[in-house]
Amino acid sequence: MEAIILVGGLGTRLRPLTHTIPKPLLPLANIPMVERMVRNLPEVFDTAILAINYGLDEMKAYFKEINIEKKVIIVPEEKPLGTGGAMRNCIDYVTGTTAVFNGDVVTSVNLKIMLEQHNKTKAKGTLALWEVHDPSRFGVVELKNGKILQFQEKPKKGNELSNLINAGTYLLEPEILEMIPPNQKISIERDIYPKIAGNGLYGFPFEGYFIDSGTPESYLEANFKAIGNNGTASHAGANMQGKSIIHESAKLEDCIIGPNAIIGPNVKMGKCVIRDSVILSNVSGYGGIVKNCIIGPNISFKEDLNRTLISPEGTITF
């Protein structure tokens, strides 16, 4: 079975980081987002199809160098095609029921159970659904007996059909992909799903977490969630103060690390306090308090310990 991962976006909300690193290759707990998604696919999905526009050359080079236990097919878009157009562009590689993911979404959805429901209901499409407290900023669905009956865009408070929103993970039959006009910019959410609501479209509400990692704040949240139970227990030169991950190649001297710190490869730091932050590769620093930051790659800083680091390029601070 195949899974399509939509990784064609520009990542504008994460600039300046995405000026040099395509968003799908930004790491979550030191593993690029897109690689993490491919590796986390259930065993039944043996092929990952990457639909990509921006960062095509970098993506090809990356997957040429790594060994991953899935077949990876990269399908380029000459121009941005939207979510639906990108899916349609992959149709030649689809053989049956297909999973589709928005490439910047990090969730706890159980795809195995979702697939079981999809097959049991003989659905044309099944959408993962997430409950929100305030649906007025989103499009919501009307769900009855597991079926999606209609969509409602940004309802006024008190008039919402539900509190369930599209969570960016789908199981689709080929007939839905065939509904999408080829070589056109199409939104699957606005142009296709409403046409089949009430006619074979099902919802799969889930609990746990749902993170759109496309903003600095949510990118940090996704990194911290990815630490899970795999935090670094100890590291030479580091006083660990909570769950964190330090790459084995990092060199630290007299640093306080954590909680929620991700230290990337080839980082060199001395006398730093780092918490609630992501430090990408090849960063060097001395004497800084780093909090609520995304730094790097290839950034150097030297700062008095009594001040919080603010760096002009390659760094996002809050």
FENRAFEN-V495270 format. One record per backbone hydrogen bond with DSSP energy under -1.0 kcal/mol. CO is the residue of the C=O (numbers start at 1). NH is the residue of the N-H. Records with the same first field share a line. If there is no record, write none. Layout:
CO: NH + NH
This chain:
1: 47
2: 99
3: 49
4: 101
5: 51
6: 103
8: 54
11: 14
12: 15
14: 17
16: 19
17: 20 + 21
22: 25
23: 26
24: 34
26: 33
28: 31
31: 28
32: 36
33: 37
34: 38
35: 39
36: 40
38: 41
42: 45
44: 46
46: 71
47: 3
48: 73
49: 5
50: 75
51: 7
52: 77
55: 59
56: 60
57: 61
58: 62
59: 63
60: 64
62: 66
71: 48
73: 50
75: 52
81: 85 + 186
82: 86
83: 87
84: 88
85: 89
87: 90
88: 91
90: 93
91: 94
98: 172
99: 4
100: 170
101: 6
102: 105
104: 213
106: 211
110: 114
111: 115
112: 116
113: 117
114: 118
115: 119
116: 120
117: 121
118: 123
124: 173
125: 202
126: 171
127: 204
128: 167
129: 206
130: 165
135: 138
138: 154
140: 152
142: 149
144: 147
146: 203
147: 144
148: 198
150: 142
152: 140
156: 159
163: 132
164: 141
165: 130
168: 102
169: 128
170: 100
171: 126
172: 98
173: 176
174: 178
177: 180
186: 84 + 85
187: 191
188: 193
192: 195
193: 196
196: 199
200: 124 + 125
201: 148
202: 127
204: 129
209: 108
211: 106
215: 219
216: 220
217: 221
218: 222
219: 223
220: 224
221: 225
222: 226
227: 230
235: 238
237: 255
239: 257
243: 260
244: 232
245: 263
247: 250
251: 269
253: 271
255: 239
256: 274
257: 241
259: 276
260: 277
261: 245
262: 279
263: 247
265: 282
267: 251
268: 285
269: 253
270: 287
272: 256
273: 290
274: 258
275: 292
277: 262
278: 295
279: 264
281: 298
283: 268
284: 301
285: 270
286: 303
288: 273
289: 309
290: 275
293: 278
294: 316
295: 280
299: 284
301: 286
304: 307
307: 289
314: 296
316: 294
